[in-house]
Amino acid sequence: EDSKSLIENCFVLDTREQYLALLEDKIIGVVSVNLEEEDVSIFGFGIVPEFRGKGYGKELLHLMVDKLLQRGRSDITIDVNNENANALELYNKAGFHIEVSYEYYRIKLSRIS
């Protein structure tokens, strides 16, 4: 129920925007933006595996940052898994730096009694 609510909120809240990256009418990527606070956050950024390593992620990131800057939003954060080396490298090359890092803990549902 919580997941369903989160997904629905992404599409109905005025402070959230979703973008699709298209190549010849084929969806190759997605990115979401949260505009709730003064700081803008980019999350849910991804490129379809078969299109990775071809510069599309870099282009999508630059388009997103340019769009936000044109709207007067200069404080931009990105939510990324700290084990995603390719994403971290992309964001670092684009000028982002790690400001805060969190660790997440997981457990398989089968281990819960």
N, CA, C and O atoms as a printed pandas DataFrame, in Angstrom:
     atom_number atom_name residue_name chain_id  residue_number  x_coord  y_coord  z_coord
0              1         N          GLU        A               1    0.824   -1.199    0.000
1              2        CA          GLU        A               1    0.000    0.000    0.000
2              3         C          GLU        A               1    0.871    1.267    0.000
3              4         O          GLU        A               1    0.576    2.236   -0.700
4              5         N          ASP        A               2    1.962    1.240    0.808
5              6        CA          ASP        A               2    2.861    2.398    0.850
6              7         C          ASP        A               2    3.509    2.637   -0.512
7              8         O          ASP        A               2    3.604    3.778   -0.964
8              9         N          SER        A               3    3.953    1.567   -1.162
9             10        CA          SER        A               3    4.585    1.695   -2.478
10            11         C          SER        A               3    3.608    2.263   -3.492
11            12         O          SER        A               3    3.959    3.129   -4.293
12            13         N          LYS        A               4    2.381    1.767   -3.449
13            14        CA          LYS        A               4    1.360    2.259   -4.375
14            15         C          LYS        A               4    1.139    3.749   -4.167
15            16         O          LYS        A               4    1.043    4.505   -5.133
16            17         N          SER        A               5    1.059    4.171   -2.912
17            18        CA          SER        A               5    0.863    5.586   -2.592
18            19         C          SER        A               5    2.027    6.435   -3.095
19            20         O          SER        A               5    1.812    7.510   -3.654
20            21         N          LEU        A               6    3.262    5.960   -2.899
21            22        CA          LEU        A               6    4.437    6.695   -3.378
22            23         C          LEU        A               6    4.408    6.868   -4.885
23            24         O          LEU        A               6    4.689    7.951   -5.399
24            25         N          ILE        A               7    4.071    5.807   -5.588
25            26        CA          ILE        A               7    4.026    5.863   -7.057
26            27         C          ILE        A               7    2.927    6.819   -7.511
27            28         O          ILE        A               7    3.148    7.651   -8.391
28            29         N          GLU        A               8    1.754    6.702   -6.917
29            30        CA          GLU        A               8    0.654    7.596   -7.296
30            31         C          GLU        A               8    1.012    9.050   -7.029
31            32         O          GLU        A               8    0.699    9.919   -7.843
32            33         N          ASN        A               9    1.665    9.333   -5.899
33            34        CA          ASN        A               9    2.061   10.704   -5.570
34            35         C          ASN        A               9    3.017   11.282   -6.595
35            36         O          ASN        A               9    2.991   12.485   -6.858
36            37         N          CYS        A              10    3.865   10.438   -7.181
37            38        CA          CYS        A              10    4.804   10.919   -8.206
38            39         C          CYS        A              10    4.070   11.522   -9.395
39            40         O          CYS        A              10    4.604   12.387  -10.089
40            41         N          PHE        A              11    2.845   11.062   -9.628
41            42        CA          PHE        A              11    2.111   11.533  -10.799
42            43         C          PHE        A              11    1.054   12.594  -10.489
43            44         O          PHE        A              11    0.569   13.257  -11.405
44            45         N          VAL        A              12    0.694   12.763   -9.231
45            46        CA          VAL        A              12   -0.363   13.723   -8.926
46            47         C          VAL        A              12    0.127   14.972   -8.196
47            48         O          VAL        A              12   -0.552   15.998   -8.224
48            49         N          LEU        A              13    1.260   14.912   -7.559
49            50        CA          LEU        A              13    1.764   16.072   -6.824
50            51         C          LEU        A              13    2.343   17.113   -7.779
51            52         O          LEU        A              13    3.082   16.772   -8.703
52            53         N          ASP        A              14    2.008   18.370   -7.556
53            54        CA          ASP        A              14    2.535   19.456   -8.389
54            55         C          ASP        A              14    4.030   19.654   -8.190
55            56         O          ASP        A              14    4.692   20.266   -9.029
56            57         N          THR        A              15    4.564   19.145   -7.094
57            58        CA          THR        A              15    5.985   19.339   -6.780
58            59         C          THR        A              15    6.868   18.228   -7.345
59            60         O          THR        A              15    8.082   18.244   -7.146
60            61         N          ARG        A              16    6.278   17.276   -8.037
61            62        CA          ARG        A              16    7.043   16.183   -8.629
62            63         C          ARG        A              16    6.856   16.192  -10.139
63            64         O          ARG        A              16    5.755   16.407  -10.647
64            65         N          GLU        A              17    7.943   15.957  -10.835
65            66        CA          GLU        A              17    7.891   15.883  -12.300
66            67         C          GLU        A              17    8.643   14.645  -12.760
67            68         O          GLU        A              17    9.679   14.291  -12.196
68            69         N          GLN        A              18    8.117   13.988  -13.787
69            70        CA          GLN        A              18    8.760   12.810  -14.362
70            71         C          GLN        A              18    9.030   13.069  -15.839
71            72         O          GLN        A              18    8.224   13.666  -16.552
72            73         N          TYR        A              19   10.183   12.601  -16.262
73            74        CA          TYR        A              19   10.578   12.771  -17.657
74            75         C          TYR        A              19   11.029   11.438  -18.226
75            76         O          TYR        A              19   11.642   10.624  -17.534
76            77         N          LEU        A              20   10.719   11.228  -19.495
77            78        CA          LEU        A              20   11.178   10.047  -20.206
78            79         C          LEU        A              20   12.186   10.486  -21.251
79            80         O          LEU        A              20   12.015   11.522  -21.893
80            81         N          ALA        A              21   13.232    9.700  -21.421
81            82        CA          ALA        A              21   14.205    9.936  -22.488
82            83         C          ALA        A              21   13.808    9.037  -23.648
83            84         O          ALA        A              21   13.692    7.821  -23.493
84            85         N          LEU        A              22   13.603    9.639  -24.802
85            86        CA          LEU        A              22   13.185    8.891  -25.986
86            87         C          LEU        A              22   14.260    8.923  -27.057
87            88         O          LEU        A              22   14.933    9.934  -27.259
88            89         N          LEU        A              23   14.404    7.807  -27.731
89            90        CA          LEU        A              23   15.294    7.714  -28.888
90            91         C          LEU        A              23   14.500    7.017  -29.979
91            92         O          LEU        A              23   14.195    5.828  -29.877
92            93         N          GLU        A              24   14.169    7.763  -31.021
93            94        CA          GLU        A              24   13.350    7.226  -32.116
94            95         C          GLU        A              24   12.083    6.573  -31.575
95            96         O          GLU        A              24   11.772    5.432  -31.918
96            97         N          ASP        A              25   11.366    7.283  -30.745
97            98        CA          ASP        A              25   10.099    6.854  -30.145
98            99         C          ASP        A              25   10.218    5.659  -29.203
99           100         O          ASP        A              25    9.209    5.048  -28.850
100          101         N          LYS        A              26   11.433    5.322  -28.795
101          102        CA          LYS        A              26   11.643    4.230  -27.849
102          103         C          LYS        A              26   12.116    4.825  -26.526
103          104         O          LYS        A              26   13.032    5.648  -26.497
104          105         N          ILE        A              27   11.484    4.402  -25.436
105          106        CA          ILE        A              27   11.892    4.889  -24.113
106          107         C          ILE        A              27   13.230    4.253  -23.753
107          108         O          ILE        A              27   13.361    3.031  -23.701
108          109         N          ILE        A              28   14.224    5.114  -23.505
109          110        CA          ILE        A              28   15.549    4.600  -23.138
110          111         C          ILE        A              28   15.977    5.039  -21.742
111          112         O          ILE        A              28   17.009    4.598  -21.235
112          113         N          GLY        A              29   15.182    5.908  -21.124
113          114        CA          GLY        A              29   15.562    6.373  -19.794
114          115         C          GLY        A              29   14.436    7.103  -19.108
115          116         O          GLY        A              29   13.403    7.408  -19.703
116          117         N          VAL        A              30   14.666    7.375  -17.834
117          118        CA          VAL        A              30   13.680    8.059  -17.019
118          119         C          VAL        A              30   14.400    8.871  -15.952
119          120         O          VAL        A              30   15.493    8.511  -15.516
120          121         N          VAL        A              31   13.782    9.959  -15.540
121          122        CA          VAL        A              31   14.306   10.773  -14.437
122          123         C          VAL        A              31   13.130   11.482  -13.774
123          124         O          VAL        A              31   12.186   11.907  -14.440
124          125         N          SER        A              32   13.207   11.600  -12.463
125          126        CA          SER        A              32   12.181   12.297  -11.700
126          127         C          SER        A              32   12.814   13.447  -10.938
127          128         O          SER        A              32   13.996   13.410  -10.596
128          129         N          VAL        A              33   12.009   14.468  -10.678
129          130        CA          VAL        A              33   12.491   15.653   -9.973
130          131         C          VAL        A              33   11.503   15.994   -8.864
131          132         O          VAL        A              33   10.289   15.959   -9.063
132          133         N          ASN        A              34   12.037   16.320   -7.702
133          134        CA          ASN        A              34   11.237   16.757   -6.568
134          135         C          ASN        A              34   11.510   18.242   -6.364
135          136         O          ASN        A              34   12.645   18.640   -6.104
136          137         N          LEU        A              35   10.472   19.056   -6.483
137          138        CA          LEU        A              35   10.598   20.507   -6.382
138          139         C          LEU        A              35    9.990   21.060   -5.099
139          140         O          LEU        A              35    9.674   22.247   -5.029
140          141         N          GLU        A              36    9.820   20.211   -4.078
141          142        CA          GLU        A              36    9.137   20.622   -2.847
142          143         C          GLU        A              36    9.863   21.723   -2.089
143          144         O          GLU        A              36    9.223   22.643   -1.581
144          145         N          GLU        A              37   11.141   21.649   -2.007
145          146        CA          GLU        A              37   11.912   22.568   -1.174
146          147         C          GLU        A              37   12.726   23.514   -2.062
147          148         O          GLU        A              37   12.646   23.454   -3.289
148          149         N          GLU        A              38   13.505   24.381   -1.424
149          150        CA          GLU        A              38   14.405   25.242   -2.196
150          151         C          GLU        A              38   15.415   24.395   -2.956
151          152         O          GLU        A              38   15.723   24.655   -4.119
152          153         N          ASP        A              39   15.927   23.367   -2.265
153          154        CA          ASP        A              39   16.817   22.421   -2.942
154          155         C          ASP        A              39   15.965   21.508   -3.812
155          156         O          ASP        A              39   14.953   20.970   -3.362
156          157         N          VAL        A              40   16.377   21.342   -5.038
157          158        CA          VAL        A              40   15.699   20.436   -5.955
158          159         C          VAL        A              40   16.424   19.106   -5.882
159          160         O          VAL        A              40   17.652   19.073   -5.794
160          161         N          SER        A              41   15.679   18.010   -5.917
161          162        CA          SER        A              41   16.353   16.713   -5.929
162          163         C          SER        A              41   15.960   15.918   -7.166
163          164         O          SER        A              41   14.795   15.856   -7.558
164          165         N          ILE        A              42   16.969   15.323   -7.755
165          166        CA          ILE        A              42   16.789   14.433   -8.895
166          167         C          ILE        A              42   16.844   13.022   -8.333
167          168         O          ILE        A              42   17.743   12.689   -7.561
168          169         N          PHE        A              43   15.876   12.191   -8.724
169          170        CA          PHE        A              43   15.862   10.808   -8.245
170          171         C          PHE        A              43   15.275    9.912   -9.334
171          172         O          PHE        A              43   14.724   10.399  -10.322
172          173         N          GLY        A              44   15.397    8.624   -9.147
173          174        CA          GLY        A              44   14.837    7.701  -10.122
174          175         C          GLY        A              44   15.462    7.846  -11.496
175          176         O          GLY        A              44   14.818    7.589  -12.513
176          177         N          PHE        A              45   16.727    8.262  -11.523
177          178        CA          PHE        A              45   17.442    8.483  -12.788
178          179         C          PHE        A              45   17.947    7.141  -13.302
179          180         O          PHE        A              45   18.631    6.417  -12.577
180          181         N          GLY        A              46   17.621    6.806  -14.531
181          182        CA          GLY        A              46   18.106    5.542  -15.067
182          183         C          GLY        A              46   18.027    5.486  -16.572
183          184         O          GLY        A              46   17.167    6.104  -17.200
184          185         N          ILE        A              47   18.946    4.729  -17.134
185          186        CA          ILE        A              47   18.984    4.476  -18.572
186          187         C          ILE        A              47   18.819    2.968  -18.767
187          188         O          ILE        A              47   19.412    2.180  -18.030
188          189         N          VAL        A              48   18.028    2.569  -19.742
189          190        CA          VAL        A              48   17.826    1.150  -20.050
190          191         C          VAL        A              48   19.207    0.520  -20.317
191          192         O          VAL        A              48   20.021    1.098  -21.037
192          193         N          PRO        A              49   19.466   -0.658  -19.740
193          194        CA          PRO        A              49   20.811   -1.265  -19.835
194          195         C          PRO        A              49   21.430   -1.291  -21.232
195          196         O          PRO        A              49   22.621   -1.015  -21.371
196          197         N          GLU        A              50   20.671   -1.608  -22.246
197          198        CA          GLU        A              50   21.251   -1.709  -23.593
198          199         C          GLU        A              50   21.704   -0.359  -24.166
199          200         O          GLU        A              50   22.410   -0.321  -25.173
200          201         N          PHE        A              51   21.303    0.739  -23.533
201          202        CA          PHE        A              51   21.689    2.066  -24.006
202          203         C          PHE        A              51   22.713    2.748  -23.101
203          204         O          PHE        A              51   23.085    3.896  -23.342
204          205         N          ARG        A              52   23.163    2.057  -22.076
205          206        CA          ARG        A              52   24.166    2.623  -21.172
206          207         C          ARG        A              52   25.532    2.650  -21.838
207          208         O          ARG        A              52   25.823    1.845  -22.722
208          209         N          GLY        A              53   26.367    3.590  -21.400
209          210        CA          GLY        A              53   27.725    3.688  -21.925
210          211         C          GLY        A              53   27.814    4.352  -23.281
211          212         O          GLY        A              53   28.859    4.300  -23.928
212          213         N          LYS        A              54   26.729    4.978  -23.724
213          214        CA          LYS        A              54   26.693    5.606  -25.046
214          215         C          LYS        A              54   26.495    7.114  -24.956
215          216         O          LYS        A              54   26.306    7.785  -25.970
216          217         N          GLY        A              55   26.541    7.646  -23.730
217          218        CA          GLY        A              55   26.421    9.090  -23.554
218          219         C          GLY        A              55   25.011    9.593  -23.312
219          220         O          GLY        A              55   24.814   10.789  -23.095
220          221         N          TYR        A              56   24.023    8.703  -23.344
221          222        CA          TYR        A              56   22.644    9.151  -23.149
222          223         C          TYR        A              56   22.390    9.611  -21.715
223          224         O          TYR        A              56   21.653   10.572  -21.496
224          225         N          GLY        A              57   22.987    8.940  -20.748
225          226        CA          GLY        A              57   22.839    9.348  -19.358
226          227         C          GLY        A              57   23.416   10.733  -19.137
227          228         O          GLY        A              57   22.810   11.572  -18.470
228          229         N          LYS        A              58   24.586   10.965  -19.697
229          230        CA          LYS        A              58   25.237   12.267  -19.583
230          231         C          LYS        A              58   24.370   13.348  -20.221
231          232         O          LYS        A              58   24.193   14.427  -19.656
232          233         N          GLU        A              59   23.838   13.053  -21.390
233          234        CA          GLU        A              59   22.996   14.030  -22.084
234          235         C          GLU        A              59   21.719   14.313  -21.299
235          236         O          GLU        A              59   21.312   15.468  -21.169
236          237         N          LEU        A              60   21.084   13.259  -20.773
237          238        CA          LEU        A              60   19.863   13.443  -20.002
238          239         C          LEU        A              60   20.134   14.252  -18.737
239          240         O          LEU        A              60   19.352   15.135  -18.383
240          241         N          LEU        A              61   21.234   13.954  -18.060
241          242        CA          LEU        A              61   21.585   14.697  -16.850
242          243         C          LEU        A              61   21.810   16.170  -17.166
243          244         O          LEU        A              61   21.315   17.041  -16.451
244          245         N          HIS        A              62   22.548   16.450  -18.226
245          246        CA          HIS        A              62   22.813   17.852  -18.593
246          247         C          HIS        A              62   21.523   18.582  -18.992
247          248         O          HIS        A              62   21.339   19.750  -18.649
248          249         N          LEU        A              63   20.646   17.902  -19.705
249          250        CA          LEU        A              63   19.365   18.514  -20.070
250          251         C          LEU        A              63   18.546   18.843  -18.817
251          252         O          LEU        A              63   17.942   19.911  -18.716
252          253         N          MET        A              64   18.539   17.904  -17.870
253          254        CA          MET        A              64   17.776   18.107  -16.639
254          255         C          MET        A              64   18.342   19.267  -15.827
255          256         O          MET        A              64   17.593   20.126  -15.362
256          257         N          VAL        A              65   19.659   19.295  -15.658
257          258        CA          VAL        A              65   20.305   20.367  -14.893
258          259         C          VAL        A              65   20.066   21.706  -15.579
259          260         O          VAL        A              65   19.740   22.687  -14.911
260          261         N          ASP        A              66   20.221   21.764  -16.901
261          262        CA          ASP        A              66   19.981   23.011  -17.634
262          263         C          ASP        A              66   18.543   23.489  -17.448
263          264         O          ASP        A              66   18.300   24.678  -17.241
264          265         N          LYS        A              67   17.596   22.562  -17.523
265          266        CA          LYS        A              67   16.181   22.912  -17.343
266          267         C          LYS        A              67   15.947   23.494  -15.948
267          268         O          LYS        A              67   15.230   24.483  -15.797
268          269         N          LEU        A              68   16.544   22.890  -14.947
269          270        CA          LEU        A              68   16.368   23.380  -13.576
270          271         C          LEU        A              68   17.035   24.738  -13.377
271          272         O          LEU        A              68   16.480   25.613  -12.712
272          273         N          LEU        A              69   18.216   24.914  -13.948
273          274        CA          LEU        A              69   18.906   26.206  -13.845
274          275         C          LEU        A              69   18.105   27.312  -14.527
275          276         O          LEU        A              69   18.035   28.429  -14.015
276          277         N          GLN        A              70   17.505   27.013  -15.669
277          278        CA          GLN        A              70   16.678   27.989  -16.373
278          279         C          GLN        A              70   15.460   28.397  -15.547
279          280         O          GLN        A              70   14.923   29.491  -15.720
280          281         N          ARG        A              71   15.034   27.521  -14.661
281          282        CA          ARG        A              71   13.891   27.805  -13.789
282          283         C          ARG        A              71   14.336   28.458  -12.485
283          284         O          ARG        A              71   13.537   28.623  -11.563
284          285         N          GLY        A              72   15.613   28.830  -12.413
285          286        CA          GLY        A              72   16.116   29.513  -11.231
286          287         C          GLY        A              72   16.452   28.599  -10.073
287          288         O          GLY        A              72   16.613   29.063   -8.944
288          289         N          ARG        A              73   16.560   27.311  -10.335
289          290        CA          ARG        A              73   16.876   26.339   -9.287
290          291         C          ARG        A              73   18.348   25.974   -9.395
291          292         O          ARG        A              73   18.740   25.242  -10.304
292          293         N          SER        A              74   19.166   26.476   -8.478
293          294        CA          SER        A              74   20.609   26.238   -8.565
294          295         C          SER        A              74   21.133   25.261   -7.516
295          296         O          SER        A              74   22.258   24.775   -7.637
296          297         N          ASP        A              75   20.334   24.964   -6.484
297          298        CA          ASP        A              75   20.730   23.972   -5.484
298          299         C          ASP        A              75   20.099   22.642   -5.856
299          300         O          ASP        A              75   18.911   22.420   -5.619
300          301         N          ILE        A              76   20.899   21.758   -6.440
301          302        CA          ILE        A              76   20.387   20.498   -6.961
302          303         C          ILE        A              76   21.095   19.336   -6.274
303          304         O          ILE        A              76   22.323   19.293   -6.203
304          305         N          THR        A              77   20.305   18.404   -5.773
305          306        CA          THR        A              77   20.875   17.186   -5.196
306          307         C          THR        A              77   20.411   15.994   -6.020
307          308         O          THR        A              77   19.400   16.055   -6.719
308          309         N          ILE        A              78   21.172   14.908   -5.922
309          310        CA          ILE        A              78   20.826   13.681   -6.638
310          311         C          ILE        A              78   20.832   12.534   -5.639
311          312         O          ILE        A              78   21.770   12.367   -4.860
312          313         N          ASP        A              79   19.767   11.753   -5.681
313          314        CA          ASP        A              79   19.655   10.563   -4.849
314          315         C          ASP        A              79   20.205    9.390   -5.656
315          316         O          ASP        A              79   19.707    9.084   -6.739
316          317         N          VAL        A              80   21.238    8.733   -5.117
317          318        CA          VAL        A              80   21.869    7.633   -5.844
318          319         C          VAL        A              80   22.364    6.575   -4.860
319          320         O          VAL        A              80   22.789    6.888   -3.748
320          321         N          ASN        A              81   22.299    5.333   -5.287
321          322        CA          ASN        A              81   22.835    4.229   -4.496
322          323         C          ASN        A              81   24.353    4.350   -4.502
323          324         O          ASN        A              81   24.961    4.424   -5.571
324          325         N          ASN        A              82   24.979    4.370   -3.319
325          326        CA          ASN        A              82   26.431    4.579   -3.254
326          327         C          ASN        A              82   27.237    3.399   -3.776
327          328         O          ASN        A              82   28.464    3.470   -3.832
328          329         N          GLU        A              83   26.571    2.319   -4.157
329          330        CA          GLU        A              83   27.263    1.188   -4.778
330          331         C          GLU        A              83   27.193    1.246   -6.303
331          332         O          GLU        A              83   27.751    0.383   -6.981
332          333         N          ASN        A              84   26.518    2.248   -6.842
333          334        CA          ASN        A              84   26.376    2.394   -8.284
334          335         C          ASN        A              84   27.538    3.240   -8.815
335          336         O          ASN        A              84   27.417    4.452   -8.993
336          337         N          ALA        A              85   28.662    2.570   -9.061
337          338        CA          ALA        A              85   29.892    3.258   -9.460
338          339         C          ALA        A              85   29.724    4.060  -10.746
339          340         O          ALA        A              85   30.260    5.163  -10.855
340          341         N          ASN        A              86   28.994    3.528  -11.716
341          342        CA          ASN        A              86   28.813    4.244  -12.984
342          343         C          ASN        A              86   28.050    5.552  -12.783
343          344         O          ASN        A              86   28.408    6.582  -13.353
344          345         N          ALA        A              87   27.000    5.500  -11.971
345          346        CA          ALA        A              87   26.228    6.724  -11.701
346          347         C          ALA        A              87   27.062    7.729  -10.923
347          348         O          ALA        A              87   27.045    8.923  -11.223
348          349         N          LEU        A              88   27.788    7.250   -9.931
349          350        CA          LEU        A              88   28.637    8.154   -9.149
350          351         C          LEU        A              88   29.672    8.844  -10.031
351          352         O          LEU        A              88   29.938   10.035   -9.870
352          353         N          GLU        A              89   30.251    8.097  -10.955
353          354        CA          GLU        A              89   31.238    8.684  -11.878
354          355         C          GLU        A              89   30.584    9.734  -12.776
355          356         O          GLU        A              89   31.146   10.807  -12.992
356          357         N          LEU        A              90   29.395    9.422  -13.299
357          358        CA          LEU        A              90   28.665   10.372  -14.147
358          359         C          LEU        A              90   28.386   11.661  -13.392
359          360         O          LEU        A              90   28.634   12.750  -13.908
360          361         N          TYR        A              91   27.870   11.543  -12.172
361          362        CA          TYR        A              91   27.516   12.723  -11.388
362          363         C          TYR        A              91   28.765   13.516  -10.988
363          364         O          TYR        A              91   28.751   14.747  -10.975
364          365         N          ASN        A              92   29.823   12.807  -10.669
365          366        CA          ASN        A              92   31.077   13.473  -10.316
366          367         C          ASN        A              92   31.616   14.271  -11.506
367          368         O          ASN        A              92   32.030   15.419  -11.345
368          369         N          LYS        A              93   31.613   13.676  -12.686
369          370        CA          LYS        A              93   32.093   14.368  -13.889
370          371         C          LYS        A              93   31.228   15.579  -14.224
371          372         O          LYS        A              93   31.701   16.538  -14.833
372          373         N          ALA        A              94   29.962   15.530  -13.825
373          374        CA          ALA        A              94   29.052   16.655  -14.090
374          375         C          ALA        A              94   29.198   17.761  -13.044
375          376         O          ALA        A              94   28.550   18.803  -13.149
376          377         N          GLY        A              95   30.047   17.540  -12.036
377          378        CA          GLY        A              95   30.296   18.577  -11.040
378          379         C          GLY        A              95   29.647   18.339   -9.684
379          380         O          GLY        A              95   29.831   19.138   -8.765
380          381         N          PHE        A              96   28.894   17.262   -9.545
381          382        CA          PHE        A              96   28.290   16.943   -8.251
382          383         C          PHE        A              96   29.348   16.310   -7.357
383          384         O          PHE        A              96   30.314   15.722   -7.842
384          385         N          HIS        A              97   29.154   16.436   -6.047
385          386        CA          HIS        A              97   30.055   15.797   -5.091
386          387         C          HIS        A              97   29.232   15.206   -3.954
387          388         O          HIS        A              97   28.110   15.641   -3.693
388          389         N          ILE        A              98   29.795   14.221   -3.289
389          390        CA          ILE        A              98   29.087   13.583   -2.179
390          391         C          ILE        A              98   29.073   14.532   -0.994
391          392         O          ILE        A              98   30.118   14.963   -0.507
392          393         N          GLU        A              99   27.874   14.844   -0.544
393          394        CA          GLU        A              99   27.713   15.712    0.616
394          395         C          GLU        A              99   27.240   14.908    1.823
395          396         O          GLU        A              99   27.677   15.146    2.949
396          397         N          VAL        A             100   26.343   13.956    1.577
397          398        CA          VAL        A             100   25.810   13.106    2.630
398          399         C          VAL        A             100   25.688   11.698    2.068
399          400         O          VAL        A             100   25.297   11.505    0.916
400          401         N          SER        A             101   26.025   10.726    2.889
401          402        CA          SER        A             101   25.918    9.332    2.472
402          403         C          SER        A             101   25.209    8.545    3.561
403          404         O          SER        A             101   25.504    8.701    4.746
404          405         N          TYR        A             102   24.275    7.701    3.152
405          406        CA          TYR        A             102   23.519    6.872    4.082
406          407         C          TYR        A             102   23.757    5.409    3.741
407          408         O          TYR        A             102   23.997    5.062    2.585
408          409         N          GLU        A             103   23.690    4.566    4.743
409          410        CA          GLU        A             103   23.748    3.130    4.507
410          411         C          GLU        A             103   22.347    2.578    4.693
411          412         O          GLU        A             103   21.620    2.976    5.603
412          413         N          TYR        A             104   21.982    1.656    3.819
413          414        CA          TYR        A             104   20.684    1.015    3.910
414          415         C          TYR        A             104   20.893   -0.440    4.299
415          416         O          TYR        A             104   21.855   -1.079    3.873
416          417         N          TYR        A             105   19.998   -0.941    5.095
417          418        CA          TYR        A             105   20.082   -2.320    5.546
418          419         C          TYR        A             105   18.909   -3.096    4.961
419          420         O          TYR        A             105   17.791   -2.589    4.870
420          421         N          ARG        A             106   19.185   -4.339    4.568
421          422        CA          ARG        A             106   18.152   -5.176    3.968
422          423         C          ARG        A             106   18.090   -6.512    4.672
423          424         O          ARG        A             106   19.070   -6.979    5.253
424          425         N          ILE        A             107   16.937   -7.107    4.609
425          426        CA          ILE        A             107   16.748   -8.461    5.090
426          427         C          ILE        A             107   15.761   -9.135    4.148
427          428         O          ILE        A             107   14.797   -8.516    3.699
428          429         N          LYS        A             108   16.005  -10.399    3.855
429          430        CA          LYS        A             108   15.088  -11.147    3.014
430          431         C          LYS        A             108   13.845  -11.478    3.823
431          432         O          LYS        A             108   13.943  -11.870    4.985
432          433         N          LEU        A             109   12.685  -11.322    3.216
433          434        CA          LEU        A             109   11.442  -11.585    3.921
434          435         C          LEU        A             109   11.379  -13.017    4.430
435          436         O          LEU        A             109   10.731  -13.276    5.444
436          437         N          SER        A             110   12.025  -13.939    3.764
437          438        CA          SER        A             110   12.001  -15.331    4.201
438          439         C          SER        A             110   12.706  -15.526    5.548
439          440         O          SER        A             110   12.487  -16.539    6.212
440          441         N          ARG        A             111   13.542  -14.580    5.957
441          442        CA          ARG        A             111   14.248  -14.685    7.232
442          443         C          ARG        A             111   13.436  -14.157    8.400
443          444         O          ARG        A             111   13.799  -14.363    9.558
444          445         N          ILE        A             112   12.338  -13.477    8.101
445          446        CA          ILE        A             112   11.503  -12.914    9.158
446          447         C          ILE        A             112   10.547  -13.998    9.628
447          448         O          ILE        A             112    9.844  -14.603    8.819
448          449         N          SER        A             113   10.517  -14.246   10.938
449          450        CA          SER        A             113    9.625  -15.317   11.430
450          451         C          SER        A             113    8.276  -14.793   11.819
451          452         O          SER        A             113    7.416  -15.562   12.249
